[in-house]
Amino acid sequence: MSKKSNNGQDSAANGPTFERPIAEIEAKINELETLSQTTKLDISSEIEALQERLKEEIDVVYSDLGAWDRVTVARHPKRPVASDYITSILEDFFELHGDRAFGDDKAIVTGLATMEGRRVMLVAHRKGKTTKERVDCNFGCAHPEGYRKALRKMRLAEKMELPIVALINTPGAYPGIGAEERGQALAIAENILAMFQLRVPIVAIVIGEGGSGGALGIGIGDRVLMMEHAYYSVISPEGCAAILWKDGEKSPDAAEALKLTSGDLRELGVIDEIVPEPAGGAHRDAETAMRSVKEALVRALDELALIPTDELLEQRHQKYRYLGAIEGRFPAPAGPGRADD
């Protein structure tokens, strides 16, 4: 485990504790820049020296991140969220609301859009940026009506023959009593089953947190991408630590054991591609990070557009049928009566 691993963040404003050395240098640079602007002192050489030192510190810190460190980066308050991607990488976004049964869950945003000339249906977890927005969006934890809204819009995409782009960023589906009463587990299960059958290309990408069934509810795809410092897990590290050790302080240990980083999951074949982030994480250069995501999505959509629909569905089925297989990820199909069928 990384020596920098810790069990928390400085605050919602400051981000991960392991970034303290970086934050201190940034504060000094800001102080000198302010001094330079308000006085006639020429301190450009000192500022340049600190900027070079900052780059070196970022490289050192981010070269040795543990699993828990990556979890805290994925949760960074300044990390780009769905609303940023909608503004930055999509054109002509038109939001579609409601599940026609209960309500419009703000934790899931859906809508029609264009991306580099390609018409798509967007389905995304929405966390919000301000405190008020985060509360309104339930911090990205969707209710059953959110998943039902997503499914209605994905079925609409199928009718319109539009590819689906899913942006995953949730700690998990909301586990409250009301959500359970309205069929949370069933809503997620229906989405997973339906996404295997949709006759249009599906590209999903984990842009921050990918927590449990809450992520899978919109996460079945022909291509599953993941940002370098995102995480994707069957359970949150805190939840795992609470179950196994009854101790939240064990969250860093749980994060290591869960194999939830992009590198681990690419090696295991759970994801198809890692989208690199700028030095220091997406929160340090959001525009570059979102541009990389856009390029990866466009590339995946173009690849999938060349595959005949029936073949696409068969590949999707095979992809998940043998996901996690210890020997042979895609074994040749056998005849009727195969023992492991």
C-alpha atoms as one frame of an Amber mdcrd trajectory, in Angstrom:
protein
   0.000   0.000   0.000   1.188   3.508  -0.756   2.792   5.287   2.163   0.608
   8.280   1.385  -2.646   6.403   1.944  -4.865   7.995   4.546  -8.395   7.668
   5.716  -9.817  10.998   4.726  -9.599  14.353   3.046  -8.540  17.707   4.447
 -11.928  19.181   3.619 -14.383  19.478   0.783 -12.361  22.416  -0.497  -8.835
  21.086  -0.092  -9.205  17.551  -1.373  -7.057  14.523  -0.477  -4.630  14.760
   2.431  -1.788  13.306   0.369  -1.946  16.463  -1.798  -0.886  18.737   1.069
   2.685  19.231  -0.255   1.254  20.172  -3.649  -1.297  22.531  -2.092   1.427
  24.261  -0.057   3.488  25.010  -3.165   0.399  26.217  -5.029  -0.410  28.533
  -2.138   3.100  30.011  -2.267   2.819  30.544  -6.024  -0.536  32.306  -5.595
   0.934  34.468  -2.833   3.898  35.520  -4.968   1.690  36.189  -8.005  -0.543
  38.422  -5.890   2.505  40.216  -4.503   3.873  40.709  -8.025   0.591  42.224
  -9.211   0.235  44.604  -6.265   3.860  45.792  -6.149   6.619  46.623  -8.605
   8.798  43.750  -7.451  10.181  41.475 -10.167   9.839  38.012  -8.666   9.183
  36.141 -11.888  12.251  33.923 -11.403  11.025  32.824  -7.963   7.579  32.049
  -9.390   9.071  30.049 -12.261  11.234  28.085  -9.818   8.189  27.246  -7.701
   6.187  26.246 -10.780   8.938  23.846 -11.794   9.063  22.495  -8.259   5.262
  22.073  -8.367   5.471  19.945 -11.522   8.138  17.764  -9.952   6.106  17.349
  -6.745   2.985  16.366  -8.701   4.972  13.788 -10.663   6.447  12.330  -7.468
   3.162  12.215  -5.555   1.078  10.792  -8.408   3.686   8.200  -9.394   3.011
   6.197  -6.231  -0.709   6.363  -5.528  -2.281   3.560  -3.553  -5.817   2.303
  -4.189  -7.276   4.470  -1.410  -5.447   7.516  -2.753  -7.148   6.959  -6.119
 -10.512   6.703  -4.385  -9.967  10.120  -2.813  -8.913  11.567  -6.189 -12.060
  10.129  -7.782 -14.082  11.949  -5.118 -12.207  15.255  -5.416 -14.710  18.145
  -5.135 -13.193  19.881  -8.178 -13.228  16.819 -10.419 -15.351  17.286 -13.576
 -18.878  15.909 -13.234 -21.686  15.180 -15.702 -22.731  18.817 -16.075 -19.159
  19.736 -17.056 -19.028  17.012 -19.692 -22.413  18.033 -21.078 -21.161  21.588
 -21.502 -17.714  20.665 -22.784 -18.004  17.616 -25.063 -21.624  17.649 -26.244
 -23.476  19.956 -28.603 -27.223  20.605 -28.715 -27.956  18.739 -25.496 -31.704
  18.389 -24.910 -32.589  16.947 -21.503 -35.352  14.356 -21.192 -37.124  14.006
 -17.851 -39.072  11.541 -15.762 -39.973   7.862 -15.609 -43.734   8.358 -16.216
 -44.450   6.465 -13.010 -43.188   8.327  -9.945 -40.992  11.332 -10.631 -37.873
  12.866 -12.131 -34.794  11.727 -10.208 -32.128  14.423 -10.504 -29.380  11.913
  -9.688 -29.737  10.613 -13.251 -29.583  12.970 -16.234 -30.649  11.812 -19.704
 -30.974  13.554 -23.023 -30.345  13.763 -26.743 -27.093  15.303 -27.907 -24.522
  15.539 -30.678 -20.835  14.722 -30.254 -18.509  15.519 -33.131 -21.388  15.150
 -35.561 -22.604  11.885 -34.028 -26.109  11.870 -32.553 -26.212  10.049 -29.217
 -28.395   9.417 -26.194 -26.655  10.447 -22.989 -27.361   8.673 -19.713 -25.319
   9.850 -16.733 -25.106  10.018 -12.985 -25.400  13.627 -11.845 -23.679  14.680
  -8.622 -23.908  18.447  -8.833 -21.172  20.998  -8.146 -22.454  23.290  -5.394
 -23.683  22.082  -2.019 -27.283  22.804  -3.000 -26.929  20.919  -6.291 -25.343
  17.955  -4.549 -28.194  17.752  -2.074 -30.767  18.070  -4.877 -28.999  15.279
  -6.790 -28.653  13.139  -3.656 -24.868  13.162  -4.219 -25.293  10.995  -7.304
 -27.134   8.188  -5.492 -30.100   7.383  -7.731 -33.545   6.132  -6.717 -35.524
   3.497  -8.661 -37.256   6.218 -10.677 -33.817   7.359 -11.855 -32.982   3.942
 -13.247 -36.443   3.624 -14.785 -35.981   7.013 -16.397 -32.643   5.834 -17.784
 -34.206   2.681 -19.193 -37.041   4.562 -20.874 -34.543   6.838 -22.586 -32.314
   3.930 -23.630 -35.315   2.209 -25.193 -36.078   5.470 -26.976 -32.495   5.491
 -28.280 -33.078   1.991 -29.644 -36.200   3.152 -31.488 -34.302   6.116 -32.909
 -31.282   3.923 -33.728 -28.976   6.118 -31.658 -25.884   4.891 -29.783 -25.933
   5.282 -26.007 -23.188   7.009 -24.007 -23.226   6.390 -20.249 -21.189   8.462
 -17.786 -20.804   6.591 -14.486 -20.135   8.550 -11.303 -21.925   7.321  -8.198
 -21.019   5.988  -4.736 -23.918   3.561  -5.244 -27.678   3.438  -5.596 -29.620
   5.075  -2.760 -30.314   2.432  -0.061 -33.093   4.269   1.808 -36.426   2.769
   2.830 -38.374   4.704   0.194 -36.067   3.498  -2.574 -36.401  -0.097  -1.403
 -40.173   0.211  -1.200 -40.271   1.437  -4.801 -38.182  -1.495  -6.032 -34.570
  -0.379  -6.132 -33.088  -3.837  -6.714 -35.658  -4.709  -9.373 -35.106  -1.432
 -11.238 -31.350  -2.046 -11.421 -31.814  -5.692 -12.429 -34.256  -4.742 -15.191
 -31.777  -2.187 -16.537 -28.938  -4.714 -16.595 -31.073  -7.279 -18.423 -32.441
  -4.730 -20.894 -29.008  -3.319 -21.754 -27.909  -6.752 -22.956 -30.770  -6.697
 -25.451 -30.665  -3.123 -26.771 -29.887  -3.208 -30.488 -27.685  -0.116 -30.512
 -24.038   0.431 -29.526 -23.422   1.260 -25.858 -20.276   2.940 -24.545 -19.915
   3.402 -20.794 -17.154   5.264 -18.996 -16.422   5.597 -15.277 -15.504   9.261
 -14.816 -15.267   9.249 -11.009 -16.847   6.782  -8.634 -18.230   3.483  -9.876
 -20.047   2.046  -6.904 -21.778  -1.337  -6.913 -25.180  -1.887  -8.559 -25.647
   1.849  -8.724 -22.961   1.914 -11.424 -24.095  -1.283 -13.149 -27.610   0.112
 -13.547 -26.352   2.161 -16.505 -22.987   0.432 -16.962 -23.494  -2.545 -19.278
 -21.703  -1.661 -22.496 -20.028  -2.928 -25.640 -17.052  -0.839 -24.537 -16.419
   0.007 -20.895 -13.846   2.739 -20.400 -12.446   4.147 -17.188 -10.539   7.279
 -16.326  -7.077   6.731 -14.905  -7.866   7.873 -11.353 -11.473   6.686 -11.159
 -12.512   3.594  -9.218 -15.002   0.813  -9.981 -16.003  -1.639  -7.283 -18.611
  -4.085  -6.056 -18.805  -2.050  -2.839 -17.270   1.123  -1.450 -14.080   0.675
   0.598 -15.903   2.039   3.652 -18.749  -0.452   3.216 -16.306  -3.324   2.776
 -14.340  -2.287   5.880 -17.536  -2.041   7.917 -18.601  -5.552   6.907 -15.253
  -7.331   7.201 -13.615  -5.508  10.094 -16.374  -3.409  11.674 -13.844  -0.585
  11.454 -13.914   2.397   9.088 -10.191   2.935   9.650  -9.628  -0.195   7.561
 -10.980   1.501   4.422  -7.502   1.853   2.824  -6.910  -1.881   3.366 -10.297
  -2.653   1.840  -9.504  -0.467  -1.176  -6.317  -2.431  -1.824  -8.101  -5.779
  -1.469 -10.999  -4.825  -3.756  -8.752  -4.308  -6.811 -10.805  -1.277  -7.805
  -8.257   0.835  -9.681  -8.182   1.267 -13.449  -4.928  -0.683 -13.718  -6.267
  -3.627 -11.719  -9.513  -3.762 -13.664  -7.821  -3.507 -17.049  -5.568  -6.394
 -16.102  -8.602  -8.429 -15.017 -10.452  -7.614 -18.232 -13.335  -5.853 -16.488
 -12.744  -2.663 -18.475 -11.595  -2.254 -22.055  -9.565   0.957 -21.945  -7.995
   3.395 -19.499  -8.410   7.055 -20.399  -5.307   8.927 -19.175  -5.670  11.997
 -16.998  -3.482  15.127 -16.906  -0.639  15.225 -14.398  -2.159  15.609 -10.952
  -5.607  14.320 -11.907  -8.594  15.604 -13.864  -9.332  18.262 -11.237  -6.086
  20.084 -12.147  -6.818  20.363 -15.859 -10.473  19.632 -16.474 -10.494  20.714
 -20.110  -7.658  18.382 -21.081  -9.244  15.515 -19.149 -12.643  16.011 -20.791
 -11.041  16.296 -24.226  -9.358  12.916 -23.656 -12.705  11.414 -22.660 -14.361
  12.820 -25.770 -11.653  11.379 -28.026 -11.988   7.953 -26.393 -15.790   7.985
 -26.706 -15.706   9.029 -30.359 -13.139   6.351 -31.150 -15.239   3.667 -29.435
 -18.448   4.791 -31.161 -16.753   4.701 -34.561 -15.435   1.187 -33.926 -18.838
  -0.104 -32.814 -20.643   1.524 -35.750 -18.813  -0.876 -38.090 -20.126  -4.007
 -36.346 -23.418  -5.533 -37.589 -26.140  -5.411 -34.943 -26.530  -9.151 -34.410
 -22.791  -9.573 -34.090 -22.648  -6.611 -31.698 -25.193  -8.230 -29.368 -23.407
 -11.567 -29.501 -20.108  -9.902 -28.625 -21.786  -8.046 -25.758 -23.205 -11.307
 -24.426 -19.872 -13.107 -24.694 -18.056 -10.202 -23.065 -20.092 -10.532 -19.873
 -20.737 -14.274 -20.078 -17.041 -14.961 -19.474 -16.127 -11.848 -17.493 -13.776
 -12.842 -14.708 -13.119 -16.320 -16.106  -9.934 -17.703 -14.589  -8.946 -19.642
 -17.693  -9.830 -18.393 -21.171 -11.839 -15.185 -21.143 -13.698 -15.999 -24.370
 -13.683 -19.802 -24.800 -15.137 -21.240 -27.992 -18.850 -22.080 -27.599 -19.584
 -25.765 -27.209 -22.585 -27.728 -28.395 -25.849 -28.337 -26.501 -25.573 -29.844
 -23.048 -22.290 -28.206 -22.136 -21.730 -28.750 -18.423 -20.969 -25.141 -17.494
 -23.946 -23.762 -19.417
